[in-house]
């Protein structure tokens, strides 16, 4: 019985139905976050959950709007932890 969950989140869209992810099934139950929820996923704390963040730097810096979003996210995280 698997008592751990691997939660996969990303700054880019992932192919959750890809057979490539099946290799993880033998270690834990695998679930995918909704697209765009990675900042919230980082803030959630779960002892029974392993968080895997697939971070694509280009998603964060290529678009000026994305860069502004990233800076706001960092600022929000800093406020929560201060």
Secondary structure, DSSP 8 states (H G I E B T S, - for coil): ----EEEEEESS---TT-GGGGGGGGTSEEEE--TT-HHHHHH---TTEEEEEE--HHHHHSSHHHHHHHHHHHHHHHHHT-
